[in-house]
Amino acid sequence: MSRKPNAESKVVALRTPEAAAYLNLQPQTLEQWRWLKKGPTYIKMGRAIRYRIEDLNRFMETFAVN
């Protein structure tokens, strides 16, 4: 019997343009932040850069105004 992954176990990883849109930023901003070693956590898959939704949410929470 094969198991189907449920929606909760699926990791969502966005490309730079998608992550930038999610954060309401320009893709160049994320590229510059990577070069400066700041901004949200990202993962490298070979040469590809991906941003996990939970990392983007954590980054936004850091700058949330209470």
Order of alpha helices (4+ residues) and beta strands (2+ residues): beta-alpha-alpha-beta-beta-alpha
